Amino acid sequence: MTTETAVARLREYETIYVLRQDVDPDTADKVAGRIADVVVREHGKLVKVETWGRRRLAYDVAKQKRGVYFYLKYLGGGAAVTEIERNLRMLDTVLKFQTVLLRTEVEPESVTVDPEEIKFSRIEAAPEDDGDESIERSLGLVVDDSRERYERPVVEDVVAEPEATEAAETEEK
């Protein structure tokens, strides 16, 4: 296999991966560094890196309601994708990941890379208490008064005096 065919066969991919909500910034940096090393080792080229931060998950994943999202755009071959996904699968801090093929047959010289766009930004430390539900509430063991107020219709018991009722009936006639 010559170098020309290897260059002509580069593809553009994007990978989004989600880390656990309680991950510390050092661990997130290690994961990011590991992914960047894999791209370089597999003769790929990072194009863009974004840290989307802590967000609520659409559904619970491994009993987690929130996660830290990262977005990568890179050039590489199938081996780079396989190796990145293998590394993400091995890490316990990674909840989910997905890779999508954007373009095939991309020439690396035609893609310009801004050095600022390929730097991984450091995430903030996890907040101590972010107001999530307690375990008892999520299991339904504790009744939340504020929920009851909105779920049940409010009916006021009004006792009408007989004289007022008779007067209203005579006015209608």
C-alpha positions in Angstrom: 0.0 0.0 0.0 1.5 3.3 -1.0 1.3 6.6 0.8 -0.8 8.2 -2.0 -3.6 5.6 -1.5 -3.5 6.1 2.3 -3.8 9.8 1.9 -6.6 9.6 -0.6 -8.6 7.2 1.7 -8.9 9.5 4.7 -12.4 10.1 5.9 -13.9 12.8 8.1 -15.6 11.6 11.3 -17.2 13.1 14.3 -17.4 11.4 17.6 -19.5 12.6 20.6 -18.8 10.9 23.9 -20.4 11.5 27.3 -18.6 11.1 30.6 -20.2 10.6 34.1 -21.5 13.7 35.8 -19.2 13.3 38.8 -16.0 13.0 36.8 -13.2 15.3 38.0 -11.4 17.6 35.6 -8.1 15.6 35.7 -9.9 12.4 34.6 -11.7 14.2 31.8 -8.3 15.6 30.7 -6.8 12.1 30.7 -9.6 10.7 28.5 -9.3 13.7 26.1 -5.5 13.2 25.9 -5.9 9.5 25.3 -8.3 10.1 22.4 -6.0 12.7 20.9 -3.0 10.3 21.1 -5.0 7.6 19.4 -5.9 9.9 16.5 -2.2 10.9 16.0 -1.0 7.3 16.4 -3.4 6.1 13.7 -2.1 8.8 11.3 -5.2 10.9 11.7 -5.7 14.6 12.1 -7.8 16.4 14.7 -9.9 19.1 13.1 -12.2 20.4 15.9 -12.7 19.7 19.6 -15.6 21.1 21.7 -16.5 20.7 25.3 -20.2 21.0 25.5 -20.2 20.7 29.3 -22.6 19.2 31.8 -26.1 18.5 30.4 -29.1 16.5 31.3 -29.3 13.1 29.5 -32.5 12.3 27.5 -32.8 9.1 29.6 -31.0 7.5 32.5 -27.8 5.8 31.5 -26.1 3.6 34.1 -28.2 5.4 36.8 -26.9 8.8 35.7 -29.2 11.7 34.9 -26.5 14.1 33.7 -23.3 13.8 31.8 -20.3 15.8 30.5 -20.5 16.0 26.7 -17.4 16.2 24.3 -17.4 16.6 20.5 -14.5 15.6 18.2 -14.1 16.1 14.5 -11.2 14.4 12.9 -9.7 12.9 9.7 -8.6 9.3 9.7 -9.2 5.8 8.5 -11.4 3.0 9.8 -8.6 1.9 12.1 -8.6 5.2 13.9 -12.4 4.9 14.6 -12.0 1.3 15.8 -9.2 2.3 18.1 -11.0 5.4 19.5 -14.1 3.4 20.2 -12.1 0.6 21.8 -10.5 3.1 24.1 -13.8 4.7 25.0 -15.3 1.3 25.7 -12.6 0.4 28.1 -13.0 3.5 30.3 -15.5 3.3 33.2 -16.0 7.1 33.2 -17.5 7.0 29.6 -21.3 6.5 29.6 -22.0 6.6 25.8 -20.3 7.5 22.6 -21.2 7.6 18.9 -19.2 8.1 15.8 -20.6 9.3 12.5 -18.9 9.4 9.0 -19.2 12.9 7.6 -17.3 12.7 4.3 -15.3 10.1 2.4 -12.2 10.7 0.3 -11.0 13.9 2.1 -7.5 15.3 1.3 -5.8 16.3 4.5 -4.1 19.3 2.8 -7.5 20.8 1.9 -8.6 20.9 5.5 -7.4 23.8 7.5 -7.1 23.4 11.3 -7.1 26.4 13.7 -4.8 25.5 16.7 -7.3 27.0 19.1 -10.1 24.6 17.9 -8.2 21.5 18.7 -7.5 22.3 22.3 -9.5 20.5 24.9 -11.0 23.0 27.3 -11.0 22.0 31.0 -14.3 21.3 32.6 -15.4 22.7 35.9 -15.4 20.5 39.0 -18.7 18.8 39.7 -21.1 20.8 41.9 -21.5 19.4 45.4 -25.3 19.4 45.3 -27.0 20.2 42.1 -30.6 19.7 43.5 -31.3 16.3 41.9 -33.9 14.2 43.5 -33.0 12.1 46.5 -33.0 8.3 46.2 -36.2 8.1 48.3 -38.0 10.5 46.0 -36.9 8.9 42.8 -38.2 5.5 44.1 -41.5 7.1 45.1 -41.1 6.5 48.8 -41.5 10.2 49.7 -44.5 12.1 48.6 -43.7 15.6 47.4 -46.2 18.2 48.5 -45.5 20.5 45.6 -46.3 17.7 43.1 -49.6 16.9 44.8 -50.7 20.5 44.5 -50.4 20.4 40.8 -51.6 16.9 40.1 -54.9 16.9 42.0 -57.6 19.4 41.2 -58.3 21.8 44.0 -61.9 21.5 45.1 -63.1 23.9 47.8 -65.9 22.7 50.0 -68.4 25.5 50.1 -71.5 25.1 52.2 -74.3 27.3 50.8 -76.8 28.7 53.2 -80.3 27.6 52.4 -81.6 31.1 52.3 -79.1 32.2 49.7 -79.9 29.1 47.5 -83.6 29.8 47.6 -83.0 33.5 46.7 -80.9 32.5 43.7 -83.5 30.0 42.5 -86.4 32.6 42.7 -84.3 35.1 40.7 -83.8 32.6 37.9 -87.6 32.1 37.5 
